[in-house]
């Protein structure tokens, strides 16, 4: 897991790679997205969200 900041460029899908579709989402939209459990743990560790699965 990495914490990163966008500094420029354009987000694009990875051709013949491990990423189906690349997209940016606002943090407040993450709770409504389908995602792997490690995403919630990474957000908690970064102090960005409490319990991302809580509603």
Protein Blocks (a to p, Z undefined) as FASTA:
>chain_A
ZZdddfedjddddehiabfbacdddfklmmmpccdfklmmmmmmnopaccfkbZZ
